[in-house]
Amino acid sequence: MSERAAETRALIFEVLRPFADKKGVELADGTELATDLDLDSMKIMEVLLELEDRLDISIPQNILPNVRTLADLERELDALQTS
């Protein structure tokens, strides 16, 4: 894992930790944003906006269908940062 990928992963965990703590869920690659963390579409958009600000990137809404788990989110953000 590259240093950038590790930093992105740490940031994702940091942003999602309050939701995980509230639900008593341990964050892992397979953690589902909607099911496990109880994030509705509005909360997911808020998370994406915070990640955009913190990573200084633009996250297109068309990635949403590809993002179900924490690993999916990490993969999509990594692709955006390398393109």
mmCIF file of the N, C-alpha and C atoms, coordinates in Angstrom:
data_MODEL
# 
_entry.id   MODEL 
# 
loop_
_atom_site.group_PDB 
_atom_site.id 
_atom_site.type_symbol 
_atom_site.label_atom_id 
_atom_site.label_alt_id 
_atom_site.label_comp_id 
_atom_site.label_asym_id 
_atom_site.label_entity_id 
_atom_site.label_seq_id 
_atom_site.pdbx_PDB_ins_code 
_atom_site.Cartn_x 
_atom_site.Cartn_y 
_atom_site.Cartn_z 
_atom_site.occupancy 
_atom_site.B_iso_or_equiv 
_atom_site.pdbx_formal_charge 
_atom_site.auth_seq_id 
_atom_site.auth_comp_id 
_atom_site.auth_asym_id 
_atom_site.auth_atom_id 
_atom_site.pdbx_PDB_model_num 
ATOM 1   N N  . MET A 1 1  ? 0.860   -1.171 0.000   1.00 0.00 ? 1  MET A N  1 
ATOM 2   C CA . MET A 1 1  ? 0.000   0.000  0.000   1.00 0.00 ? 1  MET A CA 1 
ATOM 3   C C  . MET A 1 1  ? 0.903   1.230  0.000   1.00 0.00 ? 1  MET A C  1 
ATOM 4   N N  . SER A 1 2  ? 0.610   2.144  -0.905  1.00 0.00 ? 2  SER A N  1 
ATOM 5   C CA . SER A 1 2  ? 1.406   3.371  -0.992  1.00 0.00 ? 2  SER A CA 1 
ATOM 6   C C  . SER A 1 2  ? 1.123   4.281  0.207   1.00 0.00 ? 2  SER A C  1 
ATOM 7   N N  . GLU A 1 3  ? 1.999   5.242  0.408   1.00 0.00 ? 3  GLU A N  1 
ATOM 8   C CA . GLU A 1 3  ? 1.812   6.171  1.520   1.00 0.00 ? 3  GLU A CA 1 
ATOM 9   C C  . GLU A 1 3  ? 0.524   6.976  1.353   1.00 0.00 ? 3  GLU A C  1 
ATOM 10  N N  . ARG A 1 4  ? 0.238   7.405  0.112   1.00 0.00 ? 4  ARG A N  1 
ATOM 11  C CA . ARG A 1 4  ? -0.988  8.159  -0.148  1.00 0.00 ? 4  ARG A CA 1 
ATOM 12  C C  . ARG A 1 4  ? -2.226  7.317  0.145   1.00 0.00 ? 4  ARG A C  1 
ATOM 13  N N  . ALA A 1 5  ? -2.193  6.052  -0.286  1.00 0.00 ? 5  ALA A N  1 
ATOM 14  C CA . ALA A 1 5  ? -3.327  5.154  -0.040  1.00 0.00 ? 5  ALA A CA 1 
ATOM 15  C C  . ALA A 1 5  ? -3.529  4.944  1.461   1.00 0.00 ? 5  ALA A C  1 
ATOM 16  N N  . ALA A 1 6  ? -2.439  4.812  2.201   1.00 0.00 ? 6  ALA A N  1 
ATOM 17  C CA . ALA A 1 6  ? -2.533  4.640  3.653   1.00 0.00 ? 6  ALA A CA 1 
ATOM 18  C C  . ALA A 1 6  ? -3.113  5.893  4.310   1.00 0.00 ? 6  ALA A C  1 
ATOM 19  N N  . GLU A 1 7  ? -2.709  7.060  3.833   1.00 0.00 ? 7  GLU A N  1 
ATOM 20  C CA . GLU A 1 7  ? -3.242  8.316  4.370   1.00 0.00 ? 7  GLU A CA 1 
ATOM 21  C C  . GLU A 1 7  ? -4.731  8.456  4.059   1.00 0.00 ? 7  GLU A C  1 
ATOM 22  N N  . THR A 1 8  ? -5.117  8.069  2.842   1.00 0.00 ? 8  THR A N  1 
ATOM 23  C CA . THR A 1 8  ? -6.530  8.122  2.461   1.00 0.00 ? 8  THR A CA 1 
ATOM 24  C C  . THR A 1 8  ? -7.344  7.181  3.331   1.00 0.00 ? 8  THR A C  1 
ATOM 25  N N  . ARG A 1 9  ? -6.840  5.979  3.544   1.00 0.00 ? 9  ARG A N  1 
ATOM 26  C CA . ARG A 1 9  ? -7.536  4.997  4.384   1.00 0.00 ? 9  ARG A CA 1 
ATOM 27  C C  . ARG A 1 9  ? -7.698  5.537  5.798   1.00 0.00 ? 9  ARG A C  1 
ATOM 28  N N  . ALA A 1 10 ? -6.642  6.116  6.353   1.00 0.00 ? 10 ALA A N  1 
ATOM 29  C CA . ALA A 1 10 ? -6.708  6.673  7.709   1.00 0.00 ? 10 ALA A CA 1 
ATOM 30  C C  . ALA A 1 10 ? -7.733  7.792  7.785   1.00 0.00 ? 10 ALA A C  1 
ATOM 31  N N  . LEU A 1 11 ? -7.808  8.616  6.750   1.00 0.00 ? 11 LEU A N  1 
ATOM 32  C CA . LEU A 1 11 ? -8.776  9.709  6.728   1.00 0.00 ? 11 LEU A CA 1 
ATOM 33  C C  . LEU A 1 11 ? -10.204 9.172  6.656   1.00 0.00 ? 11 LEU A C  1 
ATOM 34  N N  . ILE A 1 12 ? -10.424 8.167  5.832   1.00 0.00 ? 12 ILE A N  1 
ATOM 35  C CA . ILE A 1 12 ? -11.759 7.550  5.740   1.00 0.00 ? 12 ILE A CA 1 
ATOM 36  C C  . ILE A 1 12 ? -12.172 7.021  7.106   1.00 0.00 ? 12 ILE A C  1 
ATOM 37  N N  . PHE A 1 13 ? -11.257 6.318  7.771   1.00 0.00 ? 13 PHE A N  1 
ATOM 38  C CA . PHE A 1 13 ? -11.560 5.786  9.102   1.00 0.00 ? 13 PHE A CA 1 
ATOM 39  C C  . PHE A 1 13 ? -11.873 6.924  10.068  1.00 0.00 ? 13 PHE A C  1 
ATOM 40  N N  . GLU A 1 14 ? -11.111 8.008  9.995   1.00 0.00 ? 14 GLU A N  1 
ATOM 41  C CA . GLU A 1 14 ? -11.328 9.141  10.893  1.00 0.00 ? 14 GLU A CA 1 
ATOM 42  C C  . GLU A 1 14 ? -12.710 9.765  10.680  1.00 0.00 ? 14 GLU A C  1 
ATOM 43  N N  . VAL A 1 15 ? -13.098 9.927  9.417   1.00 0.00 ? 15 VAL A N  1 
ATOM 44  C CA . VAL A 1 15 ? -14.390 10.544 9.093   1.00 0.00 ? 15 VAL A CA 1 
ATOM 45  C C  . VAL A 1 15 ? -15.547 9.624  9.473   1.00 0.00 ? 15 VAL A C  1 
ATOM 46  N N  . LEU A 1 16 ? -15.375 8.325  9.305   1.00 0.00 ? 16 LEU A N  1 
ATOM 47  C CA . LEU A 1 16 ? -16.467 7.384  9.571   1.00 0.00 ? 16 LEU A CA 1 
ATOM 48  C C  . LEU A 1 16 ? -16.526 6.902  11.020  1.00 0.00 ? 16 LEU A C  1 
ATOM 49  N N  . ARG A 1 17 ? -15.452 7.092  11.786  1.00 0.00 ? 17 ARG A N  1 
ATOM 50  C CA . ARG A 1 17 ? -15.417 6.589  13.158  1.00 0.00 ? 17 ARG A CA 1 
ATOM 51  C C  . ARG A 1 17 ? -16.597 7.041  14.023  1.00 0.00 ? 17 ARG A C  1 
ATOM 52  N N  . PRO A 1 18 ? -17.025 8.316  13.971  1.00 0.00 ? 18 PRO A N  1 
ATOM 53  C CA . PRO A 1 18 ? -18.169 8.704  14.810  1.00 0.00 ? 18 PRO A CA 1 
ATOM 54  C C  . PRO A 1 18 ? -19.439 7.892  14.509  1.00 0.00 ? 18 PRO A C  1 
ATOM 55  N N  . PHE A 1 19 ? -19.652 7.556  13.241  1.00 0.00 ? 19 PHE A N  1 
ATOM 56  C CA . PHE A 1 19 ? -20.822 6.748  12.870  1.00 0.00 ? 19 PHE A CA 1 
ATOM 57  C C  . PHE A 1 19 ? -20.663 5.320  13.383  1.00 0.00 ? 19 PHE A C  1 
ATOM 58  N N  . ALA A 1 20 ? -19.437 4.788  13.276  1.00 0.00 ? 20 ALA A N  1 
ATOM 59  C CA . ALA A 1 20 ? -19.172 3.426  13.743  1.00 0.00 ? 20 ALA A CA 1 
ATOM 60  C C  . ALA A 1 20 ? -19.312 3.338  15.251  1.00 0.00 ? 20 ALA A C  1 
ATOM 61  N N  . ASP A 1 21 ? -18.769 4.331  15.963  1.00 0.00 ? 21 ASP A N  1 
ATOM 62  C CA . ASP A 1 21 ? -18.864 4.327  17.421  1.00 0.00 ? 21 ASP A CA 1 
ATOM 63  C C  . ASP A 1 21 ? -20.312 4.375  17.880  1.00 0.00 ? 21 ASP A C  1 
ATOM 64  N N  . LYS A 1 22 ? -21.107 5.196  17.194  1.00 0.00 ? 22 LYS A N  1 
ATOM 65  C CA . LYS A 1 22 ? -22.519 5.322  17.565  1.00 0.00 ? 22 LYS A CA 1 
ATOM 66  C C  . LYS A 1 22 ? -23.269 4.002  17.375  1.00 0.00 ? 22 LYS A C  1 
ATOM 67  N N  . LYS A 1 23 ? -22.883 3.236  16.357  1.00 0.00 ? 23 LYS A N  1 
ATOM 68  C CA . LYS A 1 23 ? -23.556 1.965  16.072  1.00 0.00 ? 23 LYS A CA 1 
ATOM 69  C C  . LYS A 1 23 ? -22.854 0.771  16.734  1.00 0.00 ? 23 LYS A C  1 
ATOM 70  N N  . GLY A 1 24 ? -21.697 1.004  17.365  1.00 0.00 ? 24 GLY A N  1 
ATOM 71  C CA . GLY A 1 24 ? -20.958 -0.087 17.980  1.00 0.00 ? 24 GLY A CA 1 
ATOM 72  C C  . GLY A 1 24 ? -20.349 -1.028 16.960  1.00 0.00 ? 24 GLY A C  1 
ATOM 73  N N  . VAL A 1 25 ? -19.914 -0.468 15.828  1.00 0.00 ? 25 VAL A N  1 
ATOM 74  C CA . VAL A 1 25 ? -19.384 -1.256 14.723  1.00 0.00 ? 25 VAL A CA 1 
ATOM 75  C C  . VAL A 1 25 ? -17.878 -1.037 14.619  1.00 0.00 ? 25 VAL A C  1 
ATOM 76  N N  . GLU A 1 26 ? -17.146 -2.106 14.375  1.00 0.00 ? 26 GLU A N  1 
ATOM 77  C CA . GLU A 1 26 ? -15.708 -2.016 14.115  1.00 0.00 ? 26 GLU A CA 1 
ATOM 78  C C  . GLU A 1 26 ? -15.510 -1.749 12.627  1.00 0.00 ? 26 GLU A C  1 
ATOM 79  N N  . LEU A 1 27 ? -14.759 -0.691 12.294  1.00 0.00 ? 27 LEU A N  1 
ATOM 80  C CA . LEU A 1 27 ? -14.516 -0.378 10.892  1.00 0.00 ? 27 LEU A CA 1 
ATOM 81  C C  . LEU A 1 27 ? -13.557 -1.385 10.272  1.00 0.00 ? 27 LEU A C  1 
ATOM 82  N N  . ALA A 1 28 ? -13.922 -1.878 9.091   1.00 0.00 ? 28 ALA A N  1 
ATOM 83  C CA . ALA A 1 28 ? -13.104 -2.836 8.347   1.00 0.00 ? 28 ALA A CA 1 
ATOM 84  C C  . ALA A 1 28 ? -13.439 -2.681 6.868   1.00 0.00 ? 28 ALA A C  1 
ATOM 85  N N  . ASP A 1 29 ? -12.661 -3.332 6.017   1.00 0.00 ? 29 ASP A N  1 
ATOM 86  C CA . ASP A 1 29 ? -12.894 -3.224 4.568   1.00 0.00 ? 29 ASP A CA 1 
ATOM 87  C C  . ASP A 1 29 ? -14.331 -3.558 4.183   1.00 0.00 ? 29 ASP A C  1 
ATOM 88  N N  . GLY A 1 30 ? -14.907 -4.553 4.827   1.00 0.00 ? 30 GLY A N  1 
ATOM 89  C CA . GLY A 1 30 ? -16.253 -4.995 4.470   1.00 0.00 ? 30 GLY A CA 1 
ATOM 90  C C  . GLY A 1 30 ? -17.379 -4.231 5.139   1.00 0.00 ? 30 GLY A C  1 
ATOM 91  N N  . THR A 1 31 ? -17.050 -3.221 5.941   1.00 0.00 ? 31 THR A N  1 
ATOM 92  C CA . THR A 1 31 ? -18.094 -2.443 6.607   1.00 0.00 ? 31 THR A CA 1 
ATOM 93  C C  . THR A 1 31 ? -18.959 -1.754 5.565   1.00 0.00 ? 31 THR A C  1 
ATOM 94  N N  . GLU A 1 32 ? -20.262 -2.003 5.620   1.00 0.00 ? 32 GLU A N  1 
ATOM 95  C CA . GLU A 1 32 ? -21.192 -1.398 4.660   1.00 0.00 ? 32 GLU A CA 1 
ATOM 96  C C  . GLU A 1 32 ? -21.675 -0.061 5.194   1.00 0.00 ? 32 GLU A C  1 
ATOM 97  N N  . LEU A 1 33 ? -21.552 0.964  4.351   1.00 0.00 ? 33 LEU A N  1 
ATOM 98  C CA . LEU A 1 33 ? -21.895 2.323  4.765   1.00 0.00 ? 33 LEU A CA 1 
ATOM 99  C C  . LEU A 1 33 ? -23.366 2.442  5.151   1.00 0.00 ? 33 LEU A C  1 
ATOM 100 N N  . ALA A 1 34 ? -24.251 1.916  4.328   1.00 0.00 ? 34 ALA A N  1 
ATOM 101 C CA . ALA A 1 34 ? -25.684 2.062  4.596   1.00 0.00 ? 34 ALA A CA 1 
ATOM 102 C C  . ALA A 1 34 ? -26.162 1.090  5.670   1.00 0.00 ? 34 ALA A C  1 
ATOM 103 N N  . THR A 1 35 ? -25.807 -0.161 5.553   1.00 0.00 ? 35 THR A N  1 
ATOM 104 C CA . THR A 1 35 ? -26.317 -1.192 6.458   1.00 0.00 ? 35 THR A CA 1 
ATOM 105 C C  . THR A 1 35 ? -25.666 -1.152 7.831   1.00 0.00 ? 35 THR A C  1 
ATOM 106 N N  . ASP A 1 36 ? -24.333 -1.212 7.859   1.00 0.00 ? 36 ASP A N  1 
ATOM 107 C CA . ASP A 1 36 ? -23.628 -1.300 9.135   1.00 0.00 ? 36 ASP A CA 1 
ATOM 108 C C  . ASP A 1 36 ? -23.558 0.035  9.873   1.00 0.00 ? 36 ASP A C  1 
ATOM 109 N N  . LEU A 1 37 ? -23.357 1.125  9.125   1.00 0.00 ? 37 LEU A N  1 
ATOM 110 C CA . LEU A 1 37 ? -23.200 2.441  9.758   1.00 0.00 ? 37 LEU A CA 1 
ATOM 111 C C  . LEU A 1 37 ? -24.484 3.254  9.754   1.00 0.00 ? 37 LEU A C  1 
ATOM 112 N N  . ASP A 1 38 ? -25.531 2.697  9.129   1.00 0.00 ? 38 ASP A N  1 
ATOM 113 C CA . ASP A 1 38 ? -26.837 3.351  9.087   1.00 0.00 ? 38 ASP A CA 1 
ATOM 114 C C  . ASP A 1 38 ? -26.764 4.735  8.436   1.00 0.00 ? 38 ASP A C  1 
ATOM 115 N N  . LEU A 1 39 ? -25.968 4.853  7.359   1.00 0.00 ? 39 LEU A N  1 
ATOM 116 C CA . LEU A 1 39 ? -25.859 6.113  6.638   1.00 0.00 ? 39 LEU A CA 1 
ATOM 117 C C  . LEU A 1 39 ? -26.895 6.160  5.527   1.00 0.00 ? 39 LEU A C  1 
ATOM 118 N N  . ASP A 1 40 ? -27.757 7.157  5.580   1.00 0.00 ? 40 ASP A N  1 
ATOM 119 C CA . ASP A 1 40 ? -28.692 7.351  4.479   1.00 0.00 ? 40 ASP A CA 1 
ATOM 120 C C  . ASP A 1 40 ? -27.994 8.176  3.401   1.00 0.00 ? 40 ASP A C  1 
ATOM 121 N N  . SER A 1 41 ? -28.673 8.435  2.305   1.00 0.00 ? 41 SER A N  1 
ATOM 122 C CA . SER A 1 41 ? -28.038 9.127  1.182   1.00 0.00 ? 41 SER A CA 1 
ATOM 123 C C  . SER A 1 41 ? -27.543 10.522 1.576   1.00 0.00 ? 41 SER A C  1 
ATOM 124 N N  . MET A 1 42 ? -28.264 11.206 2.441   1.00 0.00 ? 42 MET A N  1 
ATOM 125 C CA . MET A 1 42 ? -27.843 12.541 2.871   1.00 0.00 ? 42 MET A CA 1 
ATOM 126 C C  . MET A 1 42 ? -26.557 12.469 3.697   1.00 0.00 ? 42 MET A C  1 
ATOM 127 N N  . LYS A 1 43 ? -26.474 11.503 4.596   1.00 0.00 ? 43 LYS A N  1 
ATOM 128 C CA . LYS A 1 43 ? -25.263 11.363 5.409   1.00 0.00 ? 43 LYS A CA 1 
ATOM 129 C C  . LYS A 1 43 ? -24.076 10.951 4.548   1.00 0.00 ? 43 LYS A C  1 
ATOM 130 N N  . ILE A 1 44 ? -24.315 10.087 3.565   1.00 0.00 ? 44 ILE A N  1 
ATOM 131 C CA . ILE A 1 44 ? -23.231 9.680  2.667   1.00 0.00 ? 44 ILE A CA 1 
ATOM 132 C C  . ILE A 1 44 ? -22.714 10.892 1.898   1.00 0.00 ? 44 ILE A C  1 
ATOM 133 N N  . MET A 1 45 ? -23.615 11.752 1.448   1.00 0.00 ? 45 MET A N  1 
ATOM 134 C CA . MET A 1 45 ? -23.195 12.974 0.751   1.00 0.00 ? 45 MET A CA 1 
ATOM 135 C C  . MET A 1 45 ? -22.378 13.867 1.680   1.00 0.00 ? 45 MET A C  1 
ATOM 136 N N  . GLU A 1 46 ? -22.772 13.981 2.934   1.00 0.00 ? 46 GLU A N  1 
ATOM 137 C CA . GLU A 1 46 ? -22.009 14.776 3.902   1.00 0.00 ? 46 GLU A CA 1 
ATOM 138 C C  . GLU A 1 46 ? -20.611 14.205 4.095   1.00 0.00 ? 46 GLU A C  1 
ATOM 139 N N  . VAL A 1 47 ? -20.516 12.888 4.174   1.00 0.00 ? 47 VAL A N  1 
ATOM 140 C CA . VAL A 1 47 ? -19.216 12.224 4.308   1.00 0.00 ? 47 VAL A CA 1 
ATOM 141 C C  . VAL A 1 47 ? -18.360 12.527 3.074   1.00 0.00 ? 47 VAL A C  1 
ATOM 142 N N  . LEU A 1 48 ? -18.959 12.394 1.883   1.00 0.00 ? 48 LEU A N  1 
ATOM 143 C CA . LEU A 1 48 ? -18.208 12.657 0.657   1.00 0.00 ? 48 LEU A CA 1 
ATOM 144 C C  . LEU A 1 48 ? -17.748 14.107 0.582   1.00 0.00 ? 48 LEU A C  1 
ATOM 145 N N  . LEU A 1 49 ? -18.591 15.040 1.014   1.00 0.00 ? 49 LEU A N  1 
ATOM 146 C CA . LEU A 1 49 ? -18.198 16.452 1.012   1.00 0.00 ? 49 LEU A CA 1 
ATOM 147 C C  . LEU A 1 49 ? -17.025 16.699 1.961   1.00 0.00 ? 49 LEU A C  1 
ATOM 148 N N  . GLU A 1 50 ? -17.054 16.076 3.115   1.00 0.00 ? 50 GLU A N  1 
ATOM 149 C CA . GLU A 1 50 ? -15.941 16.233 4.043   1.00 0.00 ? 50 GLU A CA 1 
ATOM 150 C C  . GLU A 1 50 ? -14.662 15.637 3.464   1.00 0.00 ? 50 GLU A C  1 
ATOM 151 N N  . LEU A 1 51 ? -14.773 14.467 2.828   1.00 0.00 ? 51 LEU A N  1 
ATOM 152 C CA . LEU A 1 51 ? -13.600 13.854 2.211   1.00 0.00 ? 51 LEU A CA 1 
ATOM 153 C C  . LEU A 1 51 ? -13.072 14.716 1.069   1.00 0.00 ? 51 LEU A C  1 
ATOM 154 N N  . GLU A 1 52 ? -13.971 15.311 0.291   1.00 0.00 ? 52 GLU A N  1 
ATOM 155 C CA . GLU A 1 52 ? -13.548 16.229 -0.771  1.00 0.00 ? 52 GLU A CA 1 
ATOM 156 C C  . GLU A 1 52 ? -12.716 17.374 -0.190  1.00 0.00 ? 52 GLU A C  1 
ATOM 157 N N  . ASP A 1 53 ? -13.235 17.980 0.859   1.00 0.00 ? 53 ASP A N  1 
ATOM 158 C CA . ASP A 1 53 ? -12.530 19.106 1.479   1.00 0.00 ? 53 ASP A CA 1 
ATOM 159 C C  . ASP A 1 53 ? -11.179 18.679 2.027   1.00 0.00 ? 53 ASP A C  1 
ATOM 160 N N  . ARG A 1 54 ? -11.144 17.569 2.713   1.00 0.00 ? 54 ARG A N  1 
ATOM 161 C CA . ARG A 1 54 ? -9.914  17.140 3.379   1.00 0.00 ? 54 ARG A CA 1 
ATOM 162 C C  . ARG A 1 54 ? -8.868  16.629 2.393   1.00 0.00 ? 54 ARG A C  1 
ATOM 163 N N  . LEU A 1 55 ? -9.319  16.020 1.275   1.00 0.00 ? 55 LEU A N  1 
ATOM 164 C CA . LEU A 1 55 ? -8.388  15.489 0.275   1.00 0.00 ? 55 LEU A CA 1 
ATOM 165 C C  . LEU A 1 55 ? -8.122  16.474 -0.858  1.00 0.00 ? 55 LEU A C  1 
ATOM 166 N N  . ASP A 1 56 ? -8.887  17.563 -0.878  1.00 0.00 ? 56 ASP A N  1 
ATOM 167 C CA . ASP A 1 56 ? -8.774  18.579 -1.931  1.00 0.00 ? 56 ASP A CA 1 
ATOM 168 C C  . ASP A 1 56 ? -8.967  17.963 -3.316  1.00 0.00 ? 56 ASP A C  1 
ATOM 169 N N  . ILE A 1 57 ? -10.052 17.176 -3.440  1.00 0.00 ? 57 ILE A N  1 
ATOM 170 C CA . ILE A 1 57 ? -10.413 16.568 -4.715  1.00 0.00 ? 57 ILE A CA 1 
ATOM 171 C C  . ILE A 1 57 ? -11.904 16.787 -4.942  1.00 0.00 ? 57 ILE A C  1 
ATOM 172 N N  . SER A 1 58 ? -12.339 16.525 -6.159  1.00 0.00 ? 58 SER A N  1 
ATOM 173 C CA . SER A 1 58 ? -13.763 16.565 -6.486  1.00 0.00 ? 58 SER A CA 1 
ATOM 174 C C  . SER A 1 58 ? -14.245 15.124 -6.648  1.00 0.00 ? 58 SER A C  1 
ATOM 175 N N  . ILE A 1 59 ? -15.298 14.774 -5.921  1.00 0.00 ? 59 ILE A N  1 
ATOM 176 C CA . ILE A 1 59 ? -15.840 13.418 -5.987  1.00 0.00 ? 59 ILE A CA 1 
ATOM 177 C C  . ILE A 1 59 ? -17.162 13.469 -6.754  1.00 0.00 ? 59 ILE A C  1 
ATOM 178 N N  . PRO A 1 60 ? -17.189 12.901 -7.959  1.00 0.00 ? 60 PRO A N  1 
ATOM 179 C CA . PRO A 1 60 ? -18.426 12.935 -8.747  1.00 0.00 ? 60 PRO A CA 1 
ATOM 180 C C  . PRO A 1 60 ? -19.492 12.016 -8.143  1.00 0.00 ? 60 PRO A C  1 
ATOM 181 N N  . GLN A 1 61 ? -20.734 12.439 -8.262  1.00 0.00 ? 61 GLN A N  1 
ATOM 182 C CA . GLN A 1 61 ? -21.829 11.653 -7.705  1.00 0.00 ? 61 GLN A CA 1 
ATOM 183 C C  . GLN A 1 61 ? -22.005 10.311 -8.415  1.00 0.00 ? 61 GLN A C  1 
ATOM 184 N N  . ASN A 1 62 ? -21.478 10.202 -9.627  1.00 0.00 ? 62 ASN A N  1 
ATOM 185 C CA . ASN A 1 62 ? -21.663 8.937  -10.358 1.00 0.00 ? 62 ASN A CA 1 
ATOM 186 C C  . ASN A 1 62 ? -20.858 7.782  -9.776  1.00 0.00 ? 62 ASN A C  1 
ATOM 187 N N  . ILE A 1 63 ? -20.021 8.024  -8.749  1.00 0.00 ? 63 ILE A N  1 
ATOM 188 C CA . ILE A 1 63 ? -19.331 6.906  -8.102  1.00 0.00 ? 63 ILE A CA 1 
ATOM 189 C C  . ILE A 1 63 ? -20.219 6.232  -7.056  1.00 0.00 ? 63 ILE A C  1 
ATOM 190 N N  . LEU A 1 64 ? -21.281 6.905  -6.641  1.00 0.00 ? 64 LEU A N  1 
ATOM 191 C CA . LEU A 1 64 ? -22.126 6.380  -5.558  1.00 0.00 ? 64 LEU A CA 1 
ATOM 192 C C  . LEU A 1 64 ? -22.633 4.957  -5.786  1.00 0.00 ? 64 LEU A C  1 
ATOM 193 N N  . PRO A 1 65 ? -23.072 4.601  -6.995  1.00 0.00 ? 65 PRO A N  1 
ATOM 194 C CA . PRO A 1 65 ? -23.520 3.218  -7.182  1.00 0.00 ? 65 PRO A CA 1 
ATOM 195 C C  . PRO A 1 65 ? -22.409 2.187  -6.957  1.00 0.00 ? 65 PRO A C  1 
ATOM 196 N N  . ASN A 1 66 ? -21.144 2.617  -7.078  1.00 0.00 ? 66 ASN A N  1 
ATOM 197 C CA . ASN A 1 66 ? -20.012 1.704  -6.905  1.00 0.00 ? 66 ASN A CA 1 
ATOM 198 C C  . ASN A 1 66 ? -19.535 1.623  -5.460  1.00 0.00 ? 66 ASN A C  1 
ATOM 199 N N  . VAL A 1 67 ? -20.109 2.425  -4.586  1.00 0.00 ? 67 VAL A N  1 
ATOM 200 C CA . VAL A 1 67 ? -19.623 2.506  -3.204  1.00 0.00 ? 67 VAL A CA 1 
ATOM 201 C C  . VAL A 1 67 ? -20.652 1.919  -2.248  1.00 0.00 ? 67 VAL A C  1 
ATOM 202 N N  . ARG A 1 68 ? -20.355 0.720  -1.774  1.00 0.00 ? 68 ARG A N  1 
ATOM 203 C CA . ARG A 1 68 ? -21.212 0.073  -0.787  1.00 0.00 ? 68 ARG A CA 1 
ATOM 204 C C  . ARG A 1 68 ? -20.465 -0.146 0.523   1.00 0.00 ? 68 ARG A C  1 
ATOM 205 N N  . THR A 1 69 ? -19.192 -0.477 0.396   1.00 0.00 ? 69 THR A N  1 
ATOM 206 C CA . THR A 1 69 ? -18.381 -0.778 1.579   1.00 0.00 ? 69 THR A CA 1 
ATOM 207 C C  . THR A 1 69 ? -17.262 0.244  1.741   1.00 0.00 ? 69 THR A C  1 
ATOM 208 N N  . LEU A 1 70 ? -16.604 0.173  2.875   1.00 0.00 ? 70 LEU A N  1 
ATOM 209 C CA . LEU A 1 70 ? -15.459 1.032  3.126   1.00 0.00 ? 70 LEU A CA 1 
ATOM 210 C C  . LEU A 1 70 ? -14.375 0.780  2.082   1.00 0.00 ? 70 LEU A C  1 
ATOM 211 N N  . ALA A 1 71 ? -14.140 -0.466 1.716   1.00 0.00 ? 71 ALA A N  1 
ATOM 212 C CA . ALA A 1 71 ? -13.141 -0.798 0.693   1.00 0.00 ? 71 ALA A CA 1 
ATOM 213 C C  . ALA A 1 71 ? -13.516 -0.199 -0.662  1.00 0.00 ? 71 ALA A C  1 
ATOM 214 N N  . ASP A 1 72 ? -14.807 -0.215 -0.993  1.00 0.00 ? 72 ASP A N  1 
ATOM 215 C CA . ASP A 1 72 ? -15.266 0.400  -2.245  1.00 0.00 ? 72 ASP A CA 1 
ATOM 216 C C  . ASP A 1 72 ? -14.943 1.892  -2.249  1.00 0.00 ? 72 ASP A C  1 
ATOM 217 N N  . LEU A 1 73 ? -15.213 2.556  -1.137  1.00 0.00 ? 73 LEU A N  1 
ATOM 218 C CA . LEU A 1 73 ? -14.954 3.986  -1.026  1.00 0.00 ? 73 LEU A CA 1 
ATOM 219 C C  . LEU A 1 73 ? -13.458 4.258  -1.168  1.00 0.00 ? 73 LEU A C  1 
ATOM 220 N N  . GLU A 1 74 ? -12.659 3.472  -0.506  1.00 0.00 ? 74 GLU A N  1 
ATOM 221 C CA . GLU A 1 74 ? -11.202 3.633  -0.584  1.00 0.00 ? 74 GLU A CA 1 
ATOM 222 C C  . GLU A 1 74 ? -10.718 3.455  -2.024  1.00 0.00 ? 74 GLU A C  1 
ATOM 223 N N  . ARG A 1 75 ? -11.224 2.436  -2.712  1.00 0.00 ? 75 ARG A N  1 
ATOM 224 C CA . ARG A 1 75 ? -10.835 2.166  -4.098  1.00 0.00 ? 75 ARG A CA 1 
ATOM 225 C C  . ARG A 1 75 ? -11.207 3.337  -5.014  1.00 0.00 ? 75 ARG A C  1 
ATOM 226 N N  . GLU A 1 76 ? -12.412 3.853  -4.859  1.00 0.00 ? 76 GLU A N  1 
ATOM 227 C CA . GLU A 1 76 ? -12.870 4.957  -5.700  1.00 0.00 ? 76 GLU A CA 1 
ATOM 228 C C  . GLU A 1 76 ? -12.058 6.229  -5.444  1.00 0.00 ? 76 GLU A C  1 
ATOM 229 N N  . LEU A 1 77 ? -11.781 6.519  -4.167  1.00 0.00 ? 77 LEU A N  1 
ATOM 230 C CA . LEU A 1 77 ? -10.991 7.714  -3.856  1.00 0.00 ? 77 LEU A CA 1 
ATOM 231 C C  . LEU A 1 77 ? -9.564  7.578  -4.369  1.00 0.00 ? 77 LEU A C  1 
ATOM 232 N N  . ASP A 1 78 ? -9.005  6.387  -4.279  1.00 0.00 ? 78 ASP A N  1 
ATOM 233 C CA . ASP A 1 78 ? -7.656  6.154  -4.790  1.00 0.00 ? 78 ASP A CA 1 
ATOM 234 C C  . ASP A 1 78 ? -7.627  6.392  -6.298  1.00 0.00 ? 78 ASP A C  1 
ATOM 235 N N  . ALA A 1 79 ? -8.639  5.898  -6.999  1.00 0.00 ? 79 ALA A N  1 
ATOM 236 C CA . ALA A 1 79 ? -8.701  6.087  -8.455  1.00 0.00 ? 79 ALA A CA 1 
ATOM 237 C C  . ALA A 1 79 ? -8.809  7.572  -8.803  1.00 0.00 ? 79 ALA A C  1 
ATOM 238 N N  . LEU A 1 80 ? -9.592  8.320  -8.041  1.00 0.00 ? 80 LEU A N  1 
ATOM 239 C CA . LEU A 1 80 ? -9.733  9.752  -8.304  1.00 0.00 ? 80 LEU A CA 1 
ATOM 240 C C  . LEU A 1 80 ? -8.426  10.505 -8.081  1.00 0.00 ? 80 LEU A C  1 
ATOM 241 N N  . GLN A 1 81 ? -7.664  10.083 -7.103  1.00 0.00 ? 81 GLN A N  1 
ATOM 242 C CA . GLN A 1 81 ? -6.417  10.766 -6.779  1.00 0.00 ? 81 GLN A CA 1 
ATOM 243 C C  . GLN A 1 81 ? -5.295  10.435 -7.757  1.00 0.00 ? 81 GLN A C  1 
ATOM 244 N N  . THR A 1 82 ? -5.411  9.302  -8.449  1.00 0.00 ? 82 THR A N  1 
ATOM 245 C CA . THR A 1 82 ? -4.368  8.928  -9.388  1.00 0.00 ? 82 THR A CA 1 
ATOM 246 C C  . THR A 1 82 ? -4.700  9.359  -10.807 1.00 0.00 ? 82 THR A C  1 
ATOM 247 N N  . SER A 1 83 ? -5.900  9.820  -11.041 1.00 0.00 ? 83 SER A N  1 
ATOM 248 C CA . SER A 1 83 ? -6.278  10.232 -12.411 1.00 0.00 ? 83 SER A CA 1 
ATOM 249 C C  . SER A 1 83 ? -6.044  11.701 -12.640 1.00 0.00 ? 83 SER A C  1 
# 
